[in-house]
């Protein structure tokens, strides 16, 4: 699973529809906020709008 590769120790609880990802150690405020942003981008990627075909 890709999640396991990117975030070792992450667990998906399907029955509860929950995800548990261990926090990295020794991150300062800005680095922790960036890490959470990267995690959310990995789980919920921003969809790329489809382009119209060229005629």
Secondary structure, DSSP 8 states (H G I E B T S, - for coil): -HHHHHSTT-EEETTTTEEE----SS--HHHHHHHHHHHHHHHS-----------
